[in-house]
Amino acid sequence: MTLRTARRSSLVDQVIDQLRGEIATGVWPVGGKIPAEPVLSETLGVGRNTVREAVRALQHAGLLECRQGDGTYVIATSELSGAVRRRLETAELIEIVEVRRGLEVEAARLAAARRTDTDVTAIAAALAERDAAFAAGEHATFVEADLAFHTAVVEATHNQVLTDLYRDFSAALRASIGAAGDLLEHADIPHGPIAEAIEAGDAPAAARATHACLDEILRSTEERTLAGTAPSAGAAPSAGTARSSGTMPVGGTSPSAGTAPSGGPVADAGPPADPPAERPPAAPPEPVPTA
C-alpha cells in the first residue's frame, strides 16, 4: 500500500484523500475489501474514530459499502462512478446499451486516429483474452475480458475525460449486471474488425465496426425486452418482469389483496361469513359474490 502517516491538521480530510487515492489508483480494486479499521488506524497513525469517520464519508459518497459482519468493500472508483452505478441499478438494458454505443463508437473513431504501437498491442492482447475466455466458456472471465477490450480502445483515444467517464461507466455497468449472464447472447459478435480498423488507422471503418457491434447487441436486447425476458440492469427484475414470466414479484411476496396474479382487479369478496355455529338457525348463509 502507498498509505503514509497523516499530519495532525485536518486528519479526517487527509485520511479521506488517502483512502480515495488507494481506490482511484486501483490499489483497492472495485469488489475488493479494504483493510480492517485497526490496520488502517495503525498504518495512518490516527485514531480509529478518525478512520471510521473517513470511511463513513466515502460510504456516503458511494465509493465504499459496509457489509455487516464481513467488512468494507470498494463499490465505485469515484463519486461519479458511484452516482452512475446507483442510476444504472434502475435503468433498462436498452438505455444502457444506447449509452454504450454513443461512447464506444466515438472512442473507436478517435482511437484509430490517435493510437500508438503500445495501444495496438494492448488492444490485440485484450481481444485475444476475450476470445479465449469465450471459447473456454469461462463466463466471469469473459465479462472482464470484454470490458478490458473496450477499455483498451477508449484508452487509445488519449482523451482523459472520455477515459475517466468510460471507466466510471464500465465499473457501474459491471456492478449493475454482475456477470452479465442475461446479455451474453451477443458474446459471439466478432470484435476483430474493430481492432483491425484501429490498427490500420481507419477511423470511419473503426466507427462502423463498433456501431455494427453495438447495433447487434441493441437488437438482441430489444427482442428480449419485447419477449419479456430482458430484465433491468439492477440486480433484481422489476415486478412487471416477474409477473410476465409467471414468477412471483420481487421479494417473494404474493399479489396484494384485491388483485389477480396478472395485476388485474377482482371483485371484492366481502366480509367473511360468520362461523356456522353463530348463525341464526333459520337464516341462510350470506352469499359471497363471485369474481
N, C-alpha and C positions, 0 to 999 in steps of 0.2 A: 504494500500500500504506500501511497505518497503522502499520507497524513503527517502533520508536524505539530509540535506543541503550540497551542494557541497563546497569543498575547492576552493580557488580562483585560484590556479595554474591549468593550462590545463583544464579549465572549460568545454570546448566542449567535450573533450575526456572523462572527468568524467561523464558528462551527458549522452553521448552515452553509456558508460558502464552500467550506472544505468538503462537506458531505455531498453537496451538489456537484462539486468538481469530480469526485470519485464516480458519480453516476454519469455525468456528461462524457467523461473520457472512456467509459466502458470498463473501468476497474471493477465496478459493481454493475454487472450487466442486468438488463431487464429480465425479470424472472428469477434473479438470484437473491439470496438472503444476505443482508448486511451484517457486519459483526455485531455481537451482543453488546448491550449497553455498558457492562463493566469493561469490556475490551476497548470500546470507543473512549470511555472516560479516562482510562489509563493512557491510551495512545495520544490523546489530545491534551492530556494534562489538565482536565477540567472536571468539575463535579458531575455526578450522574444527573442531577436536576438540570444542568445546562444541556447535557446531551439529550435528555428527554424532551426538553423544550424545543431544541433544534429539530429533532426527529418529528415531533408533533407538527411543527411548521411545514415540513416537507410533506407530511401526510395531507395536510390541508391544501397544499399546492398541487397535490395529485401525483407526486413522484414516488411516494412510499405507501405501503399498505401494511398495517399491523394485523397479524393473524394470531388470535388468542391461542396461547399455549404452543405456538410454533415459531414465532419470530417476526421480524420486519423484512418485507420484500420490496425490491425495486419494481415498479409497475410502469414507469414512464421515464424518459430521459430529460424532460424539461417541463416547465409549466405548460407550454404549448402542446407538447405531446400528451400531457395528462388531460388537457381540455379536449383535444381531438379524440382521445380514447373514450372519454365519457360520452362525447357526441356520437361516436360510431357504435356505441353499445346499443343505441336505439335506432340506428339507421337501417334502411333497407339495402340489401345487397346490390341492387341495381344502382342506387345512388352512389355507393362506394366505387363500383366498377367505373361509373361515368367520371368520377373524380380522378381515379387512377389513369384512365385513358388520357385525360387532359394533361396530367403531369408527365406521364411517360412518353407520350408522343412528342411533346416539346423537348423533353430530355434527350430522346434519341436523335432528334434533328440537331440539337446543339452538340451532342457528343460526337456525331460524325464530323462536325466542322472543327472540333477542338481537341479531339482525343490525341493522346501521346502513345508511344510504344508501350509504356507501362500500363496505360489504361487498356489497350488492346489485349495485353497479356492477362490482366485481371478479369476482363470480361470473358475471354476464352476459357479461363480456368473455372470461373463460376458456372459457365454454361456446361462444361464437362461434368462438374459435380452435380448439377441439376439433372442432366440426362441420366447419369449413372444411378442417382437415387431413385428416379422414376422407374428405370429398368429393373432395379432390385426390389421395387415395391416397398421401399423404406419411406413410409408416409411422412413422419415428422421431419426426417432429414430432407425430404424433397421440399417441404414447405419452406424450410430455412434456406435451402439452396436456391429456390426460385426467387425469394426475396433478395438474396445476396446477388443474384444475376442482375435484377433490375436496379438494385442499389449501385452496383458497379457501373451500370450505364449512366445513372444520374451523376455519379461522382466524376465521370469523364466529361461532364459539361464544364467543370471547373467554375460553376456558379454556386457559391457557398450558401446563398439564401435558398436556392432550389434544393440543394443537397440537404440542408438542415430541415426544410419543410418536408421533403420526402422521407427522411429518416424518422421524423416525428409521425408522419402518416403511416409508414410501414410498421413502426412499432405499435401504433394504435391498432392497425389492422390485424397484426398478429395476435394482440391481446384480445381483440373482439371476437375473432372467429376461431381462436385456438389453433388446432391443427388444420383448419380449412378443409375438413373432410367433405363438407357439402359443396365445395367448389372445385373439386379435383376432376370434374368431367373435362375441364379444359387442359388437363395436365399434358396431354399428348400433342398440343398445339406446338409446332416447331418454333423454336426461338432462334435457330441458327441464322435465318435471313436477317434478323436484327443485328446480330454480331457481325455478320459478313458486310453489311452495308456500312456499319460504323467503321470497321477496319478499312474499307475502301474509301472512306471519306465522302460517301454519297448521302448527303443529308436528306434529300427527298425520298430516296429509297428506304432509309432508316425510319423516317417518319411513317411511310406507307406500311412497312413491315410491322411496326409497332401498332399502328392503327388497326391493321387486319387482325393481329393477335388479340387486342382488347375488344374489337368488334365481335370476334367469335366467343370470347368469354361473356360479353354482354348478351349476345344472342342466346347462349345456353342458359344464362341466369334469367332472362325474360321468359323463356319457355318454361322453366321450372317454377317461376312465380305464377304464371298463368295456370300451371297444373297444380298449384297449391303445395309444392314440395320444397320451395326455396324459403328458408327462414330468414329473419332479420339478422343483422350482424352481431346482435347480442348473444349472450350465452344460451338463452332460452328462447324457444319460439314464442311468437305472440299468441294471445288467446285465440285470435281468428285462425291462425295456422293450426293450432291444436284441434279446434273444432272441425276444420275442414278435413283433417286427416283421420278423424274418428277417434282421436285420443282425448284424454281428459285435459282441461285447461291447465295452464302453467300453475305449479304449486300443488297439483294433485287434488284440487277441490272439485266437487261436483257442481253442476249448474245451479245457480241460485234458484230459490223458490219462485214459482210463478213463471219459469221459463222452461222451454223444451231444450234438450241437448243441443239442437241446432241454433238456439238463441231466439226462437220464435215464442210468442206468448201462448200460454194455455189458459183455459177458463179457470176461475177461482173455484176450488173445490169446496169452499165454505168451511164453517167450523166443524170439527169432528163431532160425530154423533155421540150422544150420551151413552154411557155404559148401559147395556140391556137391563141390568137389574134395577136401574134407577128410572127407567121409563114408566109412565103410567101404563097399566096393563092394556087399556082399550086404545091407546094412541098408536098408530102405525109408525114405523121408523121414518125419520126425516129423510126425504130423498136427497141424494148427492148429485149435483149437476155433473154431467159427463163433459169431457174435453171436446 
